[in-house]
Amino acid sequence: MNTLRSRVKDGLISLVVLTNLFLTTPSAPADYEEVYRLRREGKILPLSTIIARGQAIHRGRLLEAEIERSHGRYIYEIVIGGENGRFYELYFDATTGELLKAGQKN
């Protein structure tokens, strides 16, 4: 069975998930167990899918990935170090994979 743990181990994916969950705040980090459960239940897309979508927009290397709960939905944020030397932040809806926001990081 392909789990989040095996995806992280393959060295191609770096997932940063903060361990505290503050559901009362507008934007809160999701904890590992919650993310694992949501992925297992098919409620969020695999991080590898989001990374592939991000790299299709900006070619380069994944530098950072996070998932947060914001206003009742889960958002993946990825940072890509572009081949042109620039850094890009991309935000995706974790359930649908829709690109919500993209921009250059200073």
SVG drawing of the C-alpha trace seen along z (x, -y; Angstrom):
<svg xmlns="http://www.w3.org/2000/svg" viewBox="-15 -40 35 42">
<polyline fill="none" stroke="black" stroke-width="0.4" points="0.0,0.0 1.4,-3.4 1.3,-5.6 2.3,-9.1 5.2,-7.7 6.6,-5.9 6.3,-9.0 8.3,-11.0 11.0,-8.2 11.6,-8.2 13.6,-11.4 11.7,-13.2 9.1,-14.7 9.7,-16.9 6.6,-17.4 6.7,-19.9 3.7,-19.5 3.6,-21.4 2.5,-19.3 0.1,-21.7 -3.5,-22.0 -5.4,-25.2 -8.8,-24.7 -10.1,-28.0 -7.7,-30.2 -8.5,-31.2 -5.3,-29.5 -3.9,-26.6 -1.2,-24.0 -2.5,-20.4 -0.9,-17.7 0.6,-14.6 -2.0,-12.1 -4.8,-14.3 -3.1,-14.6 -2.4,-10.9 -6.1,-10.1 -7.4,-12.5 -5.1,-11.1 -6.0,-7.5 -9.8,-8.4 -9.2,-10.1 -10.3,-13.5 -7.1,-15.2 -4.9,-14.6 -1.4,-13.1 1.3,-15.6 3.1,-14.0 0.1,-15.1 0.4,-18.7 4.1,-18.8 3.7,-17.5 1.1,-20.3 3.4,-22.9 6.4,-21.7 4.3,-21.8 3.8,-25.5 7.4,-26.3 10.1,-23.9 12.5,-23.5 13.2,-21.7 10.8,-21.4 12.2,-23.3 9.3,-23.2 5.8,-21.8 3.2,-22.5 -0.5,-21.8 -2.7,-24.1 -6.3,-24.3 -7.7,-27.7 -11.3,-28.7 -12.5,-25.2 -10.5,-23.8 -7.0,-22.3 -4.4,-24.2 -1.1,-22.9 1.6,-25.5 4.7,-24.5 7.9,-26.5 9.8,-25.7 13.3,-26.8 13.1,-27.6 15.7,-26.7 16.0,-30.5 17.2,-31.0 13.9,-32.4 11.6,-31.0 7.9,-30.5 5.1,-29.9 2.1,-28.1 -1.1,-27.4 -3.4,-24.5 -6.7,-23.3 -5.8,-20.0 -9.1,-18.4 -9.5,-19.4 -5.9,-20.3 -7.1,-23.7 -4.4,-26.3 -5.5,-29.1 -2.6,-31.5 0.9,-31.7 3.6,-34.2 7.3,-34.8 8.9,-34.7 11.3,-37.4"/>
</svg>
